[in-house]
């Protein structure tokens, strides 16, 4: 062997040795590129860091008053303006989010952005953007925010609702303690866990993982090895180690299917509604004003938009996000064995009639304060006066009476009939509607406000 190496032809042997060595190193590199590494490379650009600023008002309590509600305090300040100048402190918090659409729509936890006066989003490339709050659900602890990116963003891919396996590898991405772009790996420890708060069961479908989830990871994605979103990290079990929880992707998909509706985001529609039914999406409530040939028929199955299959309301509404008023969508419809294509145009929705909706869904006749005769202190104040309650309606049994002041419907503060229209336009019959009403009375020259919360089923 020594003679071979030292001979002129020995160079070929050395080349062979070097080639084998480089091949071995390259092989080692390939082996290091595990499915986890590939998934992280694919999904990490979809993860954002969310920083919020919150103005916290410092209030002074009167030890002589055992209880006084916030709503009463608000009315007291509005009517009399006899209070100490409020003092504020600026509070900061950090969290995570995940991009769900290239146009800048981001999903996070509700508690991450709750009551934030400013929401700042930092993308994976270091770019920072101001974000606007679009929708949120404190019970499900999910929220939708929006930024205006300079270029289309990379969006996460959603896993199927039922596509999780106990023991499979899962990946948590986020910004724990402000440490950006952190990756932790574990397994899916359990499905369908119960989550309780105050003795009440809030969820029965929580995912449990031993992937490390820490403060600041809230709102970040939980992924499978295909880089698909299976959950949104939401909490940790502080009394133990390596027990984290995530909201399942099914819950997120259902909420986004409602929040991304063009009706809510842009006050637009295609001239018909779509509902999720067994087996897919179905066309409902087609506007009579649509010309023939430009409208589907009620009962048609909607299977694709612009060639993109749509199986859920989330798929359908996300496909419509790029469209503005006047632009068209190519729809694929099916009825029985027949399939046809139709071009529909995005239309502006008419302003909802708050007076009509209040009477139809709640049985209430409402008038602005400026249209009735009452104490001068009432004029120009927030709220609408209930002037009549329809007989044989649930509102009567719930104690709603003429003369009460309606100040809130669900999460919308109502100061005009236009606000009522916005709050009720997407409420369907049978759905619960939460009202806040105030009873005002004068005693000894003082205006006394007593508030109450009332829940009514719409249309009953």
WOTA-V112356 format. One record per helix or strand of 2 or more residues. SS is the DSSP state (H for helix, E for strand). FROM is the first residue (numbers start at 0). TO is the last residue. If there is no record, write none. Layout:
ss: <SS	SS>
from: <FROM	FROM>
to: <TO	TO>
This chain:
ss: <H	H	H	E	H	E	E	H	E	E	E	E	E	H	E	E	E	E	E	H	H	E	E	E	E	E	H	E	E	E	H	E	H	H	E	H	E	E	H	E	E>
from: <1	9	34	46	69	86	104	109	117	127	141	156	168	175	181	199	220	227	243	248	261	267	272	279	300	307	312	327	337	346	353	363	368	375	383	393	404	411	416	431	445>
to: <5	31	45	57	79	100	107	112	121	136	145	157	173	177	196	208	222	235	247	258	265	268	276	283	304	308	319	334	344	347	361	367	370	377	388	396	408	412	423	442	456>
